[in-house]
Amino acid sequence: MKTDGSGMLDAYQRWPSLAKEGFRVNYSPRSPPKKAYILGMGGSAAAGDIIEGWLYGRKGLEIGVMKGGVPSAGMKDSIAVACSVSGNTVETVQMLSAAVEGGAQAVSISGDGMLSEKSAELGVPVIRVPKAMAQRLMLPFLVYSALSVLNSSFDLRCEDEVDESVRSMESEWSDASPARPEPGNGAKVLASALVHKVPAIYSDRIGYGVGVRFKNVLNENSKKHAHFDVVPEAFHNEIESWEDPGTDFLPVFIRHSWESPRDSAKVDHMVRILVELGKTPVQLRGKGASILSQLMSMTYRLDLASYYLAVALGRDPTPTSLLDRLKSAGGLPNSH
């Protein structure tokens, strides 16, 4: 497409393959850990947010997603997975050092750069991130390579879920590819709905990573404002803002099969209230029977929606000129 000067759509088509490649990585812990942390910033931390939601829905292992610092105590008997696609995220390098100093086993998922250098210095194994035109496009590799590390460390037995989730992503590409027109293309339908609206995105804890990721790629790919909040917290304050007649937000709900009965009923009621207020809420669900499948297929569709929205607005989704200006001015001296 004319506005996609870098061929981002080709990179999106690779997502299921990147997921498979990520889960094939080999890692064996020195000793069985009792806790897990994923260390990262920005887009590289999104993988941790998605995995944290998946594990919470499974009601098993709980992990900490650390963004900027690690616990001052309690790193012993843990595994720390440091994620930086660029390899040059200063905070992630610092968190890795602190985790190892605190007694954690560690592994890095990184491109070339400072994180790889620090890992070599500390004797930490490195999983190499494939080259990419934009760091945010490596999300499936980060998610599934981190899953592989956790699977080998805690015997999560998630192979069947992984296989199903990749199949659901392949199905999502078939349904959301450029060749499929509206109204059968959910990504294009959502993009069209957002051309003249600002999205107000809602999710619960399980869908948190999906919602945050959608907000971030709307910012970076579509160059568009987006708002995000979580339920049930939004039921106590955020809902009142819909009384404001001066806003023109489109409510977007991230939903799945593991919502608590209480939250599910309240979301249903909130949707009815918004309809009565003249809004047109969008409710999104992923594909498949497992939590991972639903979260990852939905993430894939939403990323593609952000791409189609950029094209509809005449904006090249790849460049991030304002981020580059901020970095060059010294306001953001690192990458994700």
Beta strands, then each sheet from edge to edge (+ up, - down):
strand 1: 35-39
strand 2: 63-66
strand 3: 78-84
strand 4: 105-110
strand 5: 126-128
strand 6: 198-203
strand 7: 227-230
strand 8: 249-255
strand 9: 282-285
sheet 1: 2+ 1+ 3+ 4+ 5+
sheet 2: 7+ 6+ 8+ 9+
end
